[in-house]
Amino acid sequence: MAADTVSPITEACPIVEVLDHVAGKWAIGILVAAAHGPVRFTELEREVEGISRRMLTLTLRKLERDGLLVRTVYPTVPPRVEYTLTDMARELHQTLVGLTSWAEKYRGAIAAARHTYDAQQAAAAV
């Protein structure tokens, strides 16, 4: 391979890293919950089913670091903190809405394909 040629795997690494950050179970839940405007930590805790406080904190930090969330602290007692999607995250949310629509449209077909495949595998094993 020439020195100036980048392999597809090397080129894909940053893409895979980004997708790992935004496609995780918790990140998607947080992005969806924050899509309708500023949201507070406790609201996210209630809306993202099954997430622990620690995982919520870690995921929020990761999304903020990636430029997908803006954290605003208001000088009140106790301090009020809100999270808002960035423009980049709002665009990502639209993509997630499209993916959700696709999944809803084809979930029956996917379930049927799985059933057919499993039946064929079971028959072949006999």
ZAMARGU-4260 file (C-alpha; in steps of 0.2 Angstrom, whole numbers, plus 5000, padded with zeros to 4 digits):
<rodrens>
0) 5000/5000/5000 | 5007/5017/4995 | 5011/5029/5010 | 4998/5042/5004 | 4984/5029/5003
5) 4973/5026/5018 | 4965/5009/5021 | 4946/5009/5022 | 4948/5002/5040 | 4959/5016/5046
10) 4948/5029/5038 | 4932/5021/5046 | 4940/5021/5064 | 4934/5039/5068 | 4917/5035/5061
15) 4915/5020/5071 | 4920/5030/5087 | 4907/5043/5083 | 4894/5030/5080 | 4899/5021/5096
20) 4896/5037/5106 | 4879/5042/5098 | 4871/5025/5095 | 4872/5019/5112 | 4856/5014/5122
25) 4859/5029/5134 | 4864/5042/5122 | 4849/5039/5111 | 4837/5040/5125 | 4845/5056/5131
30) 4845/5064/5114 | 4827/5060/5112 | 4822/5067/5129 | 4832/5083/5126 | 4825/5085/5108
35) 4810/5096/5114 | 4820/5109/5123 | 4830/5111/5138 | 4829/5097/5151 | 4836/5095/5168
40) 4846/5081/5176 | 4831/5074/5186 | 4819/5075/5171 | 4832/5064/5161 | 4833/5052/5175
45) 4814/5050/5175 | 4813/5049/5156 | 4828/5038/5151 | 4821/5021/5158 | 4834/5010/5168
50) 4848/5023/5168 | 4858/5025/5184 | 4863/5042/5190 | 4881/5037/5187 | 4878/5031/5169
55) 4868/5047/5166 | 4882/5058/5172 | 4895/5049/5162 | 4884/5049/5146 | 4880/5068/5148
60) 4898/5072/5150 | 4902/5062/5134 | 4889/5070/5124 | 4894/5087/5130 | 4912/5083/5126
65) 4907/5078/5108 | 4898/5094/5106 | 4880/5087/5106 | 4874/5095/5122 | 4876/5111/5130
70) 4876/5111/5149 | 4870/5128/5157 | 4872/5131/5175 | 4860/5144/5183 | 4867/5153/5199
75) 4853/5148/5210 | 4853/5139/5227 | 4853/5125/5224 | 4861/5127/5206 | 4849/5123/5192
80) 4857/5114/5177 | 4849/5111/5160 | 4855/5102/5145 | 4851/5108/5127 | 4854/5100/5111
85) 4866/5108/5099 | 4862/5111/5081 | 4873/5096/5077 | 4863/5085/5089 | 4846/5092/5082
90) 4852/5086/5065 | 4857/5069/5072 | 4839/5068/5081 | 4831/5070/5063 | 4842/5055/5058
95) 4836/5045/5073 | 4818/5049/5069 | 4821/5042/5051 | 4829/5027/5058 | 4815/5024/5070
100) 4802/5026/5056 | 4812/5013/5046 | 4812/5001/5061 | 4793/5003/5063 | 4790/5000/5045
105) 4800/4984/5044 | 4799/4976/5061 | 4786/4964/5055 | 4796/4959/5040 | 4811/4957/5051
110) 4802/4946/5063 | 4795/4935/5049 | 4813/4933/5042 | 4819/4928/5059 | 4805/4916/5061
115) 4809/4908/5044 | 4828/4908/5047 | 4826/4899/5064 | 4814/4887/5057 | 4826/4882/5043
120) 4840/4881/5055 | 4830/4870/5066 | 4825/4859/5051 | 4843/4857/5046 | 4849/4852/5063
125) 4838/4837/5063
</rodrens>
